[in-house]
Amino acid sequence: MPNPPLMRLLAATALICAVAGPSSAQLPNLGGVVGGVVNQAQGTLGDVTNRVGDRVEDATGRVGDDLRRVRSDRLNALRRQHPDLIDVDRDGAPVIRSQVLAVAPSAEALAAAQARGFTVIERSDETALGLSVVTLRAPQGMSTRRAVETLRRLDPNGSYDFDHIYIGAGETSGAVVRAHQPGAAGPVGDARIGLIDGGVDAAHPALASVSVHQRGFAGAPRVDAHGTAVASLLAGESADFRGAAPGAALYVADVYGGSPTGGGAAAILAALNWLAEQRTPVINISLVGPPNRALEAGVNAMLQRGVVIVAAVGNDGPSAPPLYPASYPGVIGVTGVDARDRVLPEAGRGAQVDWAAPGSDMLAAQPGGGYASVRGTSFAAPIVAGLIARQLAAPSVQSAAQAQADLLRAAVDLGARGRDPVYGAGLLGEDVRVAPRRVATR
């Protein structure tokens, strides 16, 4: 796999400074905390400053913990609702029960697995990716964790993993604002963008001028609020709204389809293969989850073909472990900022952060024709993906590198000088943000 054109640098001291700076300035009700400290101060200015610093640090930790629990609670609820379908790995990440993904297993390895009671559910020869993946079912009574361990022990040189489940890295909120009439289309040349997410409301006024090609990988495509919002930020345009690459053709891979086991690694792999067949030069994935060997193999295959993959870094908090696929080498990880260009306190941080883009205080399309406020790194990623897509006609390692170099010259440096683990190489796409008041007051 070629090295990414922009090398990721991480300095622990820069991270500490960045966390203590812009992130703490946007904590909920922080003004009240600071005011209380000042009013109670009985001593030197230094004493007051120390108290404020302690309160800010405590608040930052609480916010990070609370935000990490949001995604965890959603996943736990899903597991409780479908215990027969969903299990967890040893780290508590949700997986499809009793299923194991084998990447390019040998005939001998498959025979050994079948001799131990495993059955082949599906053989997927992802021809466009040049990748073979076999989905195996564990024997009756064997846990999913034990199944993976058994296959890895039987074939130490093979590649076996869970069928992990990935979910969106952002939420919509507030009342839906009705849309006005579509505006004149402003297509960006022959821009084509792949989207791996939920289904898209292609009839939305903001997408009326967009050619939407949609395919389901977990059942028939089903319109989804998260997918529709991301699609509009990629390519939408109306009298009230404009995405990063208005009028670009969208190739939407719905990996959910309303299925309780939607968002699985196998479905995402099949989606990647389809998008490789469509020769989309840029793919947006605003989904997050744990590392997965099969998914990593698919991502690497796309990167080697010159496809740019843009992904959200996630909203589990600044001290959370890296999330994937944004953290795979070569994938462009995007964080989000608010209307004052401050990083969202819930956004992930680290070497996986390549760029920042608007991620709150903005609207995106919602199913049924309206717009709603959105928040999260999910909605920052498509802004960067759209900007890159405007410069690429087809997959190309050289063109992808040049497009990212061009963005570097256009980026606004934020946080610590130069590249840092909070804002990456800088802010892109601030002009894409559509503030709620711009639509609500028309």
Secondary structure, DSSP 8 states (H G I E B T S, - for coil): ----SS-----HHHHHHHIIIIIGGG-TTHHHHHHHHHHH--S-HHHHHHHHHHHHHHHHHHHHHHHHHHHHHHHHHHHHH-TTTEEE-TTS-EEEEEEEEEES--HHHHHHHHHTT-EEEEEEEETTTTEEEEEEE--TT--HHHHHHHHHHH-TTSEEEEEEB-EES-EEEEEEEE----------TT-EEEEEESB--TTSGGGTTS-EEEEESSSS--B-HHHHHHHHHHH-B-SS-B-SSTT-EEEEEES-TT-TTTTBHHHHHHHHHHHHHHT-SEEEE-EEB---HHHHHHHHHHHHTT-EEEEE--SS-TTS---BTTTSTTSEEEEEE-TTS-B-TTS--STT--EEEE-SSEEEEETTTEEEEEESGGGTHHHHHHHHHTT-SS--HHHHHHHHHHHHHH-B--SSSSSBTTTBT-B--GGG---HHHHHT-
